Amino acid sequence: MSAPLFACSRCFARYPFEELSAGQQLCKECRGAFPVVKCTYCRSEFQQTSKGSTSAICKKCEQNVKAYGKPTACEYCNIIAAFIGNKCQRCTNSEIKYGPPVNCEQCKQKCAFDRQDDDKKVDGKLLCWLCTLSFKRALAKTKQGDAERRAQLKMSQIHKKHKDGKLRGHNKRPNRPDVTKMPVPDEQPPNKVARNNTAPGMVRTDLDPNSSDHVVAMTQLKEQIASLKKQITQKDSQLLGKDKMITELKAKHFTTESELRVKMKTSLKEHEDKVDTLNKRISGLLKQVAGLSKTAKKGLKGDLTVTSDANNSSGTDSPSIQ
């Protein structure tokens, strides 16, 4: 039996579950094929929707260009995104919400808006939108560089400790005495001391790694490690099952949405056809009504003419009274 296929969350092509990414459920072609670029007009970042697309204009600005034409520079932030009037939509909304703009502490332009909240300030400074984005990108790069330097420093320290440990172990070899030059003792060596030191008054000076206590502790630790590994395996299987369920629901949602769209288009077309048919019938009936009304008017005029002729003829043919 063939394995079930799951849909990619972007191109909706079906692949085995192992070939999709764990986070966004993307196939190999969609992963990394859609770069994040800046819009030419509003300068906001967006992800391109097609692999061969080279457009650097977001969907919102593209719709505004079709509706209002090419934009002009905003009188506040100087971003070429003013489609209606002399202000961009971002500055217009901020002015309505926060009042007139103030000077940015970074670029010194009058394009920042005071939100009256210190938590909204960037590093204690009142910055405009562009300067805020630049500061956040620089901060992210700095944090990434610091993390890489800390990782390199930690790895170098680990290598140094490992090397020093090897050198210390090599230098600390015990100086064994020459057995051939040692005098032979007259007395016999004492009996070996029991490992558990059960004799009264005897103090244990070292720990035997092969003692029963150590074996029990090591066995418990191994059992704990085995149980933890088993729990990790169960959690991984649960996460895998949930990912599969999410992918199936996404595919089902896409299929249902497509069917509903087709059904809606069909219903709309049928409705338009019915309306056209009824309009044609109404036009035909109106024409029939107009023809019947004209016929009725002609018939009424004919009847009136015949009546008048009959009256005239009766008046001339009647005998005169003498």
C-alpha positions as a Markdown table, in Angstrom:
| # | Residue | x | y | z |
|---|---|---|---|---|
| 1 | Met | 0.0 | 0.0 | 0.0 |
| 2 | Ser | 1.4 | 3.4 | -1.0 |
| 3 | Ala | 2.1 | 6.0 | 1.7 |
| 4 | Pro | -0.3 | 8.9 | 1.9 |
| 5 | Leu | 0.7 | 12.2 | 0.3 |
| 6 | Phe | 0.4 | 15.7 | 1.9 |
| 7 | Ala | 0.0 | 19.1 | 0.4 |
| 8 | Cys | 2.6 | 21.9 | 0.5 |
| 9 | Ser | 1.2 | 24.9 | 2.3 |
| 10 | Arg | 2.3 | 27.2 | -0.5 |
| 11 | Cys | 2.0 | 25.4 | -3.9 |
| 12 | Phe | -0.4 | 22.8 | -2.6 |
| 13 | Ala | 1.4 | 20.1 | -4.6 |
| 14 | Arg | 1.3 | 16.7 | -2.8 |
| 15 | Tyr | 4.5 | 15.1 | -1.5 |
| 16 | Pro | 5.4 | 12.5 | 1.2 |
| 17 | Phe | 5.4 | 13.9 | 4.7 |
| 18 | Glu | 9.1 | 13.4 | 5.2 |
| 19 | Glu | 9.9 | 15.7 | 2.2 |
| 20 | Leu | 7.9 | 18.7 | 3.8 |
| 21 | Ser | 9.5 | 21.1 | 6.2 |
| 22 | Ala | 8.6 | 20.7 | 9.9 |
| 23 | Gly | 7.6 | 24.3 | 10.5 |
| 24 | Gln | 5.6 | 25.7 | 7.5 |
| 25 | Gln | 5.0 | 22.4 | 5.7 |
| 26 | Leu | 6.9 | 23.6 | 2.6 |
| 27 | Cys | 8.3 | 21.4 | -0.2 |
| 28 | Lys | 11.9 | 21.6 | -1.4 |
| 29 | Glu | 11.1 | 23.9 | -4.3 |
| 30 | Cys | 9.2 | 26.4 | -2.1 |
| 31 | Arg | 11.8 | 26.4 | 0.7 |
| 32 | Gly | 14.1 | 29.4 | 0.0 |
| 33 | Ala | 12.6 | 30.0 | -3.5 |
| 34 | Phe | 10.6 | 33.1 | -2.4 |
| 35 | Pro | 13.0 | 35.8 | -1.1 |
| 36 | Val | 11.9 | 38.6 | 1.2 |
| 37 | Val | 12.3 | 42.0 | -0.6 |
| 38 | Lys | 11.4 | 45.6 | 0.1 |
| 39 | Cys | 8.6 | 47.4 | -1.7 |
| 40 | Thr | 9.7 | 50.1 | -4.1 |
| 41 | Tyr | 7.1 | 52.5 | -2.9 |
| 42 | Cys | 6.1 | 51.9 | 0.8 |
| 43 | Arg | 9.5 | 50.3 | 1.8 |
| 44 | Ser | 7.8 | 47.6 | 3.7 |
| 45 | Glu | 9.2 | 44.0 | 3.5 |
| 46 | Phe | 7.2 | 41.3 | 1.8 |
| 47 | Gln | 7.7 | 37.8 | 0.5 |
| 48 | Gln | 7.4 | 37.2 | -3.3 |
| 49 | Thr | 4.6 | 34.9 | -4.2 |
| 50 | Ser | 6.1 | 33.3 | -7.3 |
| 51 | Lys | 9.5 | 31.8 | -8.1 |
| 52 | Gly | 10.0 | 33.7 | -11.4 |
| 53 | Ser | 8.6 | 37.0 | -10.2 |
| 54 | Thr | 11.0 | 39.9 | -10.1 |
| 55 | Ser | 8.4 | 42.5 | -9.0 |
| 56 | Ala | 9.5 | 44.7 | -6.1 |
| 57 | Ile | 6.1 | 46.1 | -5.4 |
| 58 | Cys | 3.8 | 44.7 | -2.7 |
| 59 | Lys | 0.2 | 43.8 | -3.5 |
| 60 | Lys | -1.3 | 46.8 | -1.7 |
| 61 | Cys | 0.8 | 49.3 | -3.6 |
| 62 | Glu | 0.2 | 47.4 | -6.8 |
| 63 | Gln | -3.6 | 47.8 | -6.3 |
| 64 | Asn | -3.2 | 51.5 | -5.4 |
| 65 | Val | -1.1 | 52.0 | -8.6 |
| 66 | Lys | -3.9 | 50.5 | -10.7 |
| 67 | Ala | -6.5 | 52.6 | -8.9 |
| 68 | Tyr | -4.7 | 55.9 | -8.5 |
| 69 | Gly | -1.6 | 55.8 | -10.7 |
| 70 | Lys | 2.0 | 56.2 | -9.6 |
| 71 | Pro | 2.5 | 57.8 | -6.1 |
| 72 | Thr | 4.4 | 60.9 | -5.1 |
| 73 | Ala | 6.7 | 61.6 | -2.2 |
| 74 | Cys | 5.1 | 62.0 | 1.2 |
| 75 | Glu | 5.5 | 65.5 | 2.7 |
| 76 | Tyr | 6.4 | 64.0 | 6.1 |
| 77 | Cys | 8.6 | 60.9 | 5.6 |
| 78 | Asn | 9.6 | 61.5 | 1.9 |
| 79 | Ile | 8.7 | 57.9 | 1.0 |
| 80 | Ile | 7.2 | 57.7 | -2.5 |
| 81 | Ala | 3.9 | 56.2 | -1.3 |
| 82 | Ala | 1.5 | 59.1 | -1.4 |
| 83 | Phe | -1.3 | 57.8 | -3.7 |
| 84 | Ile | -4.0 | 60.2 | -2.4 |
| 85 | Gly | -3.0 | 63.7 | -1.6 |
| 86 | Asn | 0.5 | 64.7 | -0.3 |
| 87 | Lys | 0.7 | 62.1 | 2.5 |
| 88 | Cys | 1.2 | 58.4 | 2.6 |
| 89 | Gln | -1.3 | 56.2 | 4.3 |
| 90 | Arg | 1.0 | 55.4 | 7.2 |
| 91 | Cys | 1.6 | 59.0 | 8.1 |
| 92 | Thr | -2.0 | 59.9 | 7.6 |
| 93 | Asn | -3.2 | 57.2 | 10.0 |
| 94 | Ser | -0.5 | 58.1 | 12.5 |
| 95 | Glu | -1.4 | 61.8 | 12.4 |
| 96 | Ile | -5.1 | 61.0 | 13.0 |
| 97 | Lys | -4.1 | 58.7 | 15.9 |
| 98 | Tyr | -1.2 | 60.6 | 17.5 |
| 99 | Gly | -1.4 | 64.2 | 16.3 |
| 100 | Pro | 1.1 | 66.2 | 14.1 |
| 101 | Pro | 4.6 | 64.8 | 13.6 |
| 102 | Val | 7.7 | 65.7 | 15.5 |
| 103 | Asn | 11.4 | 65.6 | 14.7 |
| 104 | Cys | 13.1 | 62.2 | 14.6 |
| 105 | Glu | 16.1 | 62.0 | 16.9 |
| 106 | Gln | 18.0 | 60.0 | 14.3 |
| 107 | Cys | 17.4 | 61.5 | 10.9 |
| 108 | Lys | 16.2 | 64.9 | 12.2 |
| 109 | Gln | 13.3 | 64.9 | 9.8 |
| 110 | Lys | 9.8 | 65.8 | 11.0 |
| 111 | Cys | 8.3 | 62.4 | 10.4 |
| 112 | Ala | 8.1 | 60.8 | 13.9 |
| 113 | Phe | 4.9 | 60.6 | 15.9 |
| 114 | Asp | 4.9 | 60.8 | 19.7 |
| 115 | Arg | 2.8 | 58.0 | 21.1 |
| 116 | Gln | 3.1 | 59.3 | 24.6 |
| 117 | Asp | 4.4 | 55.9 | 25.8 |
| 118 | Asp | 8.1 | 55.4 | 26.8 |
| 119 | Asp | 7.8 | 51.6 | 26.1 |
| 120 | Lys | 7.2 | 52.4 | 22.4 |
| 121 | Lys | 10.4 | 54.4 | 22.1 |
| 122 | Val | 13.5 | 52.7 | 20.7 |
| 123 | Asp | 16.4 | 52.7 | 23.1 |
| 124 | Gly | 14.8 | 55.7 | 24.8 |
| 125 | Lys | 14.7 | 57.7 | 21.6 |
| 126 | Leu | 11.7 | 58.9 | 19.5 |
| 127 | Leu | 12.4 | 57.5 | 16.0 |
| 128 | Cys | 10.5 | 57.5 | 12.8 |
| 129 | Trp | 9.4 | 54.3 | 11.1 |
| 130 | Leu | 12.4 | 53.9 | 8.8 |
| 131 | Cys | 14.9 | 54.7 | 11.5 |
| 132 | Thr | 13.1 | 52.2 | 13.8 |
| 133 | Leu | 13.5 | 49.4 | 11.2 |
| 134 | Ser | 17.2 | 50.3 | 10.6 |
| 135 | Phe | 17.9 | 50.2 | 14.4 |
| 136 | Lys | 16.1 | 46.8 | 14.8 |
| 137 | Arg | 18.1 | 45.3 | 11.8 |
| 138 | Ala | 21.4 | 46.6 | 13.3 |
| 139 | Leu | 20.5 | 45.3 | 16.7 |
| 140 | Ala | 19.6 | 41.8 | 15.3 |
| 141 | Lys | 22.9 | 41.7 | 13.4 |
| 142 | Thr | 24.8 | 42.7 | 16.5 |
| 143 | Lys | 23.1 | 40.0 | 18.6 |
| 144 | Gln | 23.8 | 37.4 | 15.9 |
| 145 | Gly | 27.5 | 38.4 | 15.8 |
| 146 | Asp | 27.7 | 38.3 | 19.6 |
| 147 | Ala | 26.1 | 34.8 | 19.6 |
| 148 | Glu | 28.6 | 33.6 | 17.0 |
| 149 | Arg | 31.5 | 35.1 | 18.9 |
| 150 | Arg | 30.4 | 33.5 | 22.2 |
| 151 | Ala | 30.0 | 30.1 | 20.5 |
| 152 | Gln | 33.5 | 30.4 | 19.0 |
| 153 | Leu | 34.9 | 31.4 | 22.3 |
| 154 | Lys | 33.2 | 28.6 | 24.1 |
| 155 | Met | 34.4 | 26.1 | 21.5 |
| 156 | Ser | 38.0 | 27.4 | 21.8 |
| 157 | Gln | 37.8 | 27.1 | 25.6 |
| 158 | Ile | 36.5 | 23.6 | 25.4 |
| 159 | His | 39.4 | 22.6 | 23.0 |
| 160 | Lys | 41.9 | 24.4 | 25.3 |
| 161 | Lys | 40.6 | 22.5 | 28.4 |
| 162 | His | 40.7 | 19.2 | 26.5 |
| 163 | Lys | 44.2 | 19.8 | 25.3 |
| 164 | Asp | 45.4 | 21.0 | 28.8 |
| 165 | Gly | 43.8 | 17.9 | 30.3 |
| 166 | Lys | 45.6 | 15.6 | 27.9 |
| 167 | Leu | 48.9 | 17.4 | 28.7 |
| 168 | Arg | 48.3 | 17.2 | 32.5 |
| 169 | Gly | 47.5 | 13.5 | 32.2 |
| 170 | His | 50.6 | 12.9 | 30.2 |
| 171 | Asn | 52.9 | 14.8 | 32.6 |
| 172 | Lys | 51.4 | 13.2 | 35.7 |
| 173 | Arg | 52.6 | 9.7 | 35.1 |
| 174 | Pro | 53.6 | 8.1 | 38.4 |
| 175 | Asn | 57.3 | 7.6 | 39.0 |
| 176 | Arg | 57.4 | 3.9 | 39.7 |
| 177 | Pro | 60.3 | 2.6 | 41.8 |
| 178 | Asp | 62.6 | 0.0 | 40.5 |
| 179 | Val | 61.4 | -3.3 | 41.9 |
| 180 | Thr | 64.8 | -5.0 | 41.3 |
| 181 | Lys | 66.6 | -2.6 | 43.6 |
| 182 | Met | 64.0 | -2.8 | 46.5 |
| 183 | Pro | 65.0 | -4.8 | 49.6 |
| 184 | Val | 63.0 | -8.0 | 50.2 |
| 185 | Pro | 60.9 | -7.6 | 53.4 |
| 186 | Asp | 61.2 | -10.2 | 56.0 |
| 187 | Glu | 57.6 | -10.1 | 57.1 |
| 188 | Gln | 54.7 | -11.3 | 55.0 |
| 189 | Pro | 52.3 | -8.6 | 53.7 |
| 190 | Pro | 49.0 | -8.2 | 55.6 |
| 191 | Asn | 45.8 | -9.7 | 54.4 |
| 192 | Lys | 43.7 | -7.7 | 52.0 |
| 193 | Val | 41.1 | -5.5 | 53.6 |
| 194 | Ala | 37.5 | -6.3 | 52.9 |
| 195 | Arg | 35.8 | -3.8 | 50.5 |
| 196 | Asn | 32.9 | -3.1 | 52.8 |
| 197 | Asn | 35.1 | -2.3 | 55.8 |
| 198 | Thr | 33.0 | -4.4 | 58.2 |
| 199 | Ala | 35.8 | -4.8 | 60.7 |
| 200 | Pro | 35.3 | -2.6 | 63.8 |
| 201 | Gly | 37.5 | 0.5 | 64.1 |
| 202 | Met | 38.4 | 0.4 | 60.4 |
| 203 | Val | 37.9 | 3.5 | 58.3 |
| 204 | Arg | 37.4 | 3.3 | 54.5 |
| 205 | Thr | 39.8 | 5.7 | 52.8 |
| 206 | Asp | 38.7 | 5.2 | 49.2 |
| 207 | Leu | 35.6 | 4.2 | 47.2 |
| 208 | Asp | 35.6 | 1.2 | 45.0 |
| 209 | Pro | 33.8 | 2.0 | 41.7 |
| 210 | Asn | 32.8 | -1.6 | 41.5 |
| 211 | Ser | 30.9 | -1.7 | 44.8 |
| 212 | Ser | 27.2 | -2.6 | 45.0 |
| 213 | Asp | 26.1 | 1.0 | 45.8 |
| 214 | His | 27.7 | 2.3 | 42.7 |
| 215 | Val | 26.2 | -0.4 | 40.6 |
| 216 | Val | 22.7 | 0.3 | 42.0 |
| 217 | Ala | 23.1 | 4.1 | 41.3 |
| 218 | Met | 24.3 | 3.5 | 37.8 |
| 219 | Thr | 21.5 | 1.1 | 37.1 |
| 220 | Gln | 18.9 | 3.7 | 38.3 |
| 221 | Leu | 20.5 | 6.3 | 36.2 |
| 222 | Lys | 20.4 | 4.1 | 33.1 |
| 223 | Glu | 16.7 | 3.3 | 33.8 |
| 224 | Gln | 16.0 | 7.0 | 34.1 |
| 225 | Ile | 17.8 | 7.7 | 30.8 |
| 226 | Ala | 15.9 | 4.9 | 29.1 |
| 227 | Ser | 12.5 | 6.2 | 30.4 |
| 228 | Leu | 13.4 | 9.8 | 29.3 |
| 229 | Lys | 14.4 | 8.6 | 25.9 |
| 230 | Lys | 11.1 | 6.7 | 25.7 |
| 231 | Gln | 9.2 | 9.8 | 26.7 |
| 232 | Ile | 11.1 | 11.8 | 24.0 |
| 233 | Thr | 10.2 | 9.2 | 21.4 |
| 234 | Gln | 6.5 | 9.4 | 22.4 |
| 235 | Lys | 6.5 | 13.2 | 22.3 |
| 236 | Asp | 8.2 | 13.1 | 18.9 |
| 237 | Ser | 5.6 | 10.7 | 17.5 |
| 238 | Gln | 2.8 | 12.9 | 19.0 |
| 239 | Leu | 4.3 | 16.0 | 17.3 |
| 240 | Leu | 4.6 | 14.1 | 14.0 |
| 241 | Gly | 1.0 | 13.0 | 14.2 |
| 242 | Lys | -0.1 | 16.6 | 15.0 |
| 243 | Asp | 1.9 | 17.9 | 12.0 |
| 244 | Lys | 0.3 | 15.3 | 9.8 |
| 245 | Met | -3.1 | 16.3 | 11.1 |
| 246 | Ile | -2.4 | 20.0 | 10.4 |
| 247 | Thr | -1.3 | 19.2 | 6.9 |
| 248 | Glu | -4.4 | 17.1 | 6.2 |
| 249 | Leu | -6.6 | 19.9 | 7.6 |
| 250 | Lys | -4.8 | 22.5 | 5.4 |
| 251 | Ala | -5.3 | 20.3 | 2.3 |
| 252 | Lys | -9.0 | 19.7 | 3.2 |
| 253 | His | -9.5 | 23.4 | 3.7 |
| 254 | Phe | -7.9 | 24.2 | 0.4 |
| 255 | Thr | -10.1 | 21.5 | -1.4 |
| 256 | Thr | -13.3 | 22.8 | 0.3 |
| 257 | Glu | -12.5 | 26.4 | -0.5 |
| 258 | Ser | -11.8 | 25.5 | -4.2 |
| 259 | Glu | -15.1 | 23.6 | -4.4 |
| 260 | Leu | -17.0 | 26.5 | -2.8 |
| 261 | Arg | -15.5 | 28.9 | -5.3 |
| 262 | Val | -16.4 | 26.8 | -8.2 |
| 263 | Lys | -19.9 | 26.3 | -6.8 |
| 264 | Met | -20.3 | 30.1 | -6.3 |
| 265 | Lys | -19.1 | 30.9 | -9.8 |
| 266 | Thr | -21.6 | 28.3 | -11.2 |
| 267 | Ser | -24.4 | 29.7 | -9.1 |
| 268 | Leu | -23.5 | 33.3 | -10.2 |
| 269 | Lys | -23.5 | 32.3 | -13.8 |
| 270 | Glu | -26.9 | 30.5 | -13.5 |
| 271 | His | -28.3 | 33.6 | -11.8 |
| 272 | Glu | -27.0 | 35.9 | -14.6 |
| 273 | Asp | -28.5 | 33.5 | -17.2 |
| 274 | Lys | -31.9 | 33.5 | -15.5 |
| 275 | Val | -31.8 | 37.3 | -15.2 |
| 276 | Asp | -31.0 | 37.6 | -18.9 |
| 277 | Thr | -33.8 | 35.2 | -19.8 |
| 278 | Leu | -36.3 | 37.1 | -17.6 |
| 279 | Asn | -35.2 | 40.4 | -19.1 |
| 280 | Lys | -35.7 | 39.1 | -22.6 |
| 281 | Arg | -39.2 | 37.8 | -21.7 |
| 282 | Ile | -40.1 | 41.1 | -20.2 |
| 283 | Ser | -38.9 | 42.9 | -23.3 |
| 284 | Gly | -41.0 | 40.6 | -25.5 |
| 285 | Leu | -44.1 | 41.0 | -23.3 |
| 286 | Leu | -43.7 | 44.8 | -23.4 |
| 287 | Lys | -43.5 | 44.6 | -27.2 |
| 288 | Gln | -46.7 | 42.5 | -27.3 |
| 289 | Val | -48.4 | 44.9 | -24.9 |
| 290 | Ala | -47.4 | 47.9 | -27.1 |
| 291 | Gly | -48.7 | 46.0 | -30.3 |
| 292 | Leu | -51.9 | 45.1 | -28.6 |
| 293 | Ser | -52.5 | 48.7 | -27.4 |
| 294 | Lys | -51.8 | 50.0 | -31.0 |
| 295 | Thr | -54.2 | 47.4 | -32.4 |
| 296 | Ala | -56.9 | 48.3 | -29.8 |
| 297 | Lys | -56.5 | 52.0 | -30.6 |
| 298 | Lys | -56.8 | 51.3 | -34.4 |
| 299 | Gly | -59.9 | 49.2 | -33.8 |
| 300 | Leu | -61.5 | 51.9 | -31.7 |
| 301 | Lys | -60.9 | 54.5 | -34.4 |
| 302 | Gly | -62.4 | 52.2 | -37.0 |
| 303 | Asp | -65.5 | 51.6 | -35.0 |
| 304 | Leu | -66.0 | 55.3 | -34.5 |
| 305 | Thr | -65.6 | 56.0 | -38.2 |
| 306 | Val | -68.1 | 53.3 | -39.2 |
| 307 | Thr | -70.6 | 54.7 | -36.7 |
| 308 | Ser | -70.3 | 58.2 | -38.0 |
| 309 | Asp | -70.7 | 57.0 | -41.6 |
| 310 | Ala | -73.8 | 55.1 | -40.7 |
| 311 | Asn | -75.3 | 58.1 | -39.0 |
| 312 | Asn | -74.6 | 60.3 | -42.0 |
| 313 | Ser | -76.0 | 57.8 | -44.5 |
| 314 | Ser | -79.2 | 57.4 | -42.5 |
| 315 | Gly | -79.7 | 61.2 | -42.4 |
| 316 | Thr | -79.5 | 61.6 | -46.2 |
| 317 | Asp | -81.7 | 58.6 | -47.2 |
| 318 | Ser | -84.6 | 59.4 | -44.9 |
| 319 | Pro | -87.8 | 60.7 | -46.8 |
| 320 | Ser | -88.8 | 64.3 | -46.4 |
| 321 | Ile | -92.1 | 65.1 | -44.7 |
| 322 | Gln | -94.5 | 67.2 | -46.7 |
